[in-house]
């Protein structure tokens, strides 16, 4: 009898404890959204992975707290998804989940109304929920409210922040409305300047006029030199588009320099031209032109970060055959290896040494690459293949 009583007591304790914690509903994603629509509630999703330490700490230390369970169970439809399994993969892509844990709050239309990250203490986690569960977030579809002309600054900023990586066009429209109204009202804040620069992509953009008219306010928050450089990049963006001969997949150097130099000066125009050529010719697999552009742009290699040089060195190792160019690429790779040896940069350097006839050094670095990859439990296939080539020659 005592055993039965003890078991019943233990069961009641476990049940009471479970009821205090967040009650996560095991429903398909579409059913969660439908339920939110029907009940006019917000869905809270804990986006986690099985290997994430802070995720496990949240599950063990925070989701089990009574204050957390009481608030979230009463106000949200709660669910958890592993971002690397099942529906979690699609959710991660749709809402741009890249760090863990991420907390997604969605309305009944499946729209993101708030997003936050990382380990939080109990009081902060409850406060986040209270902030999200405001009347402003339960009014209905964000897009419908936007289409009806809502101009509330907080509402528009929320759209910009939540959709900048998943629905840029929607976020950009919100930015245009926000700054149209901002132009007639208060002074810029630091956050305003950041949002303006993020969404300003062209000198033909409506916000470019605001950018030029409000220069005095903007340079309160960033150096005037940075303002000038940003302005130059915006102006050059249009010229880049006009310089691309899409039929022949080439950049018209003469037109670009003739148009850009009067605006930004010869040096800045040449830098932008070479950057454009590197990107465009790589994308279009025009490696002879990429080779010319890289040799010109990285002529003074000391001015560049080793990782940037390493990328060019890798492309040369894969697609370029000119001996002098490969020798220059090996110098770029050496700078990366000198900064710190990895299985990747030692492999690229080994391959470039091999292509330039330095068999002994090629073998040394290929073996180093293989050993480092093996120790890090990475694939050694490339290093193995290169060593086979070296030994057979």
N, C-alpha and C positions, 0 to 999 in steps of 0.2 A: 504493500500500500504506500509505504514511504517513497519507494522508487517511482511509483506512478505520480505522486504529488510533486516530487522533485522534477520529473520530466515535464509535467504540466507547467510548473513554475518557470522552468528554463524556456519552454516554448513561448510562454506569455512575455518573458523578458525580451526574447529575440524578436517577437512580433511587435512589441512596443518600440524597440530600437529601430526596426525596419520602417515603422510608420513615421518615425521622427526624421528619417533621411529623405532626400529627394526621391520621388517615385518616378523612375524612368519607364516610359511606355514602350513596349516592344511592338511597334507598328511599322508597316512600310512607310516610306517617306511621303508618298502621295496621300496616304490616309491621315498622317499627322497634319498635313496642310489642310485637308478637308475638314478635319475636326476643329482646327483653329478658326477656319472660316465660319463654321456652324456656331461655335461658342464665342466668337468675337474675342479670341485670345491670341496671344503670341506664342510661337513655338520656341522653346529653348533647346538648343542642340549642343551637347558636349562633344566636340570633334577631337578625338584622341587617337593615339596609336598604342600598340601593345608594348613598345619599347621605351615610351616616353616617361621619364621619372617624375616630372611635375604633374603629369596626368594621373599617375598612381597616387601621388600625395593628395591631389584634389579629391580623388575618389575615397581615399581612406580618412582624410582629416577634415574636409570641408563639406562634401556632399552629405555626410552623416550627421552634421550639426542640426539641432532642433530648429534654431532660428532660420537656417537655410532651407530646411525641408518645409517648415511652416509657410514661408513666403513663396517659394517656388511652386510648391504643390497647389497652393491656393490661386496663384496668378498666372502660371504658365502651363503649357503642355510640354512636358519634359521628355527628351529622348537622348540616346547616346549612339554614336556611330564610330566604328574604327575606320579611319580615313584610308586604310590600305586594304580593306576587305569589302566585298559586296557592294551595297548601295553607297557606302562611304566614299568609294573612289569617285563616283559621279558627283556626289555632294562637294567633295574637295575641289574638283574641276569647276563646277558651276559657281561656287562662291569664293574661289581663289584662296583656299586654305593651304598655307605653306609652312606654318609653325604650329607647335602643339604645346599645351592644349589651346584650341581656339573655341570661343564661345559665340555661337551664331544665334541670333534672334530674328525670326521670320514671321511675317504676318500671314493672314489667310490667303494671300495671293502668291505666297512663296517668295516674296520680296524681302531682301535683307533690310532690317530696320536698325540693327546695331550689331557690332562685332567687337570682341575684345580678346585678349591673349594672356597666357601665362598664369603662373600660380598666384592666387589671391588669398588673403586672410579672410576669415569669416565675415567680419563687418564690411569689408570692401566688396565682397562678393554679393552680399545682400543689398548694399547700396547701389551696386551696378544694376541689379534686378529692378530696384525701385525706380531708378532713373529711366530704364528702358520701358517700364510699364506705365509710361505717362500717357495721358489722353491723346497727345499729339501722335503717338505711335500706333494707336488703335483706331484711327479715323477711317482706315481703309487703304486701298491701293495707292502706293506712292505715285505711280505713273498717272493714274486717274486724277489724283489731286493736283499733280503738276499740270496736266492738260487743261484742268479747270482754271488754271492761272494762279495757284497759290504762290505767294511771294514772301512768306515768313522766312527770314534769313536763316534761322536755325534749321528749318526744314530743308532749305536749299543746300546748306553746307553739309547736312547729313547725306543727302543724295550724292553730292560730289565725293565725299570721303568713302562711302560704301560702294560706289559703283565705278570708281576710277580705273580699277583693273579688270572688272568683269563686264561692264557696259559703258565704255568710254563715251559713246555718243550721247547717252542719256545724261551722264555726269557733266559733259561739256555744255549741253543745253541748260542745265541747272546753273552752271557757272556764268553763262551769258546773262541769265535773268538776275542772278545775284549781283553781278557787277553793274548791270544797267541801273539797278536801284541804289547800289552803293555809291554810284557816281553823283547821285543827287542828295545823298545824306551825309553820314559821318565820315571821319577820316579813316584811313587804312590802319589796320593792325598788322602785326607781324604775320599772323595766320593768313590775313587777306593777301599779303604780298606773295606768300608761298603758293596759295591757290591760284592767284593770277598767273604767276610764272609757269606753274604746272600745266595749265590748260591753254596757254597762249602758244600756238604752234606756227602762226603765219602772220606776216604783215598785213594780210587782207582780212584777218580775223577782226571782229567787232571790238574785241578787247584790246587790240593794239593801240587804238586811239586813247583808251584809258591809260595804257602803259606809258604813252608819251606825255599825255596831259598831266598825269599825277607823279611825274618823275621826282619832284621835290619830296613827296611823302615816301615814295618807294626807297630812295637812297638814305632814308633814316634807318633802314633795317638791313641794308647791304652796301658794300663799298661801291662808289660811283664807277670804278673800273669794271666791277662785276656787272653792273647795269649796262655799261657800254658793250661789254663782250656779249651779253645776252641779246642786246638789240642787234648787234652785228649778225649773230647766228640766225635770228628771226629774218632779217633782211636777206641773208644768203640762202635761206631755205627755199625761197621762191626762185632764185636764180639757179639753184641746183636742179629744180624740176624742169626749168626751161632749157637747161644745158644737156639734158639726157636725150640722145637720139635712140629712141626705143626700137626703131626698125633695125638699126645696125648694132644695137646694144653697145654704144660707145658714149663717152662724155666729150662734149665739144669744149676742149680746153680754151680755145681762142675766145669763144663767146663768153665763157664763164669769167675769164680774167678781164676782158674788156668791160663787162657789166659790173663785176664785183669790185674791182680795184678802186674805182672812184668812190665807192661807198665805204669801204673798210680799210683801204690801203693795200699795198702789194703783199706784205708779209702775211696778214690775216687771210687775204684772198687765196694765196698759195697753199696755206695750211688747210683751209676748208676744201680746196680743190683736191688735194691729195687724200684727205680723209674720205671724201666722197668717192674718189676713184677706187680706193682700197675696198670700201664696202660694196660698191656697185659691181666691180669686176670679180670679187669673190663670189657674190651672189649669183652672177651670171657665168661663172666658171671660165672667165676670160683670163687665164693665168699669165699669158705673156704681158698683158697690160697691167695686171696686178703686180707682176715682178718689177716693171718700170716704176710704178707708183710707190711701191714699198722701198725700193732703193733710194728714191728721191726723198720720201717722207722721213725715213729713219737714218738719213745720212749722218746726222749728229746723234748717234744712238745713246749718248750719255744723258740726253734730255728726256728719255722715255723710261717708263717702268719696265723692269725685266719681264713681267708676265705678258705685257703687250708685245714686247719683242719676241717672246717665246711663241706666241700665236702665229706671227709672221714666219718665224723659223719653221714651225710645223708645216705651214702651207707650202713653203719652199721645199721642204723635205719630201713632200707628197707629189708636187706638180712641176717643179722647176729643174732643169737639167744644166743650165749654164754654170760651169765650174766656178767662176769668180763670184757669182751670185750665191752659190751654195756655201762658199767660203765665208762670205759676209753673214749668211744666215747662221753658220756655226758660231760666229762671234756673238750674235744675239742670244743664241741658246746658252753659250758659256756664261753670260751675265746672269741668266736665271739660275743656273746650277751653282754659281758662286754665291748667290743670295741664299740658297738652301736646296739641297739635293732631294728630289722626289723621283718616284718610279717613272713619272711622265717626262720631266725635263731631261733626265739622264738618257731615256730612250731616244728622244728627239736629237739630242746631241750625238749619241752613238750613231744614229742613222746618217746624220750629216757628215760625221767623220768618215763613215763608210763610203758615202757618195763622193767624198773628196779624196779618197785613196789613203786615208789614215787608218789602216786596218788595225794596228795595235791599240790605239786609243778607242776605236770603235768597239773592239771586243771588251775592253776594260769597262766602258760605260754601259754596254749592253748587259754584261754580267751583273753590274751594279743595279741596273733597272730591274732585272729579273729577281734578284735577291730582295730588293725593297718591296716589289710587288708581292712576292711570296710571303714575306713577313707580315704584310698588311692584308693578306688573304685576298689579293686582287688577281685578276687574270694575267698570266705571264705569256700568253700566246704571241703577242707582238715581239717581245724580247726574244722568245724562243726562235721565232722565224728569222729574226735578224741575225742571231748567233749562228743559225744554220747557214745563212747566206755568207756570213763572214768566214766561217770555217771551210766552206766549199770553194771559196775563191782562191 
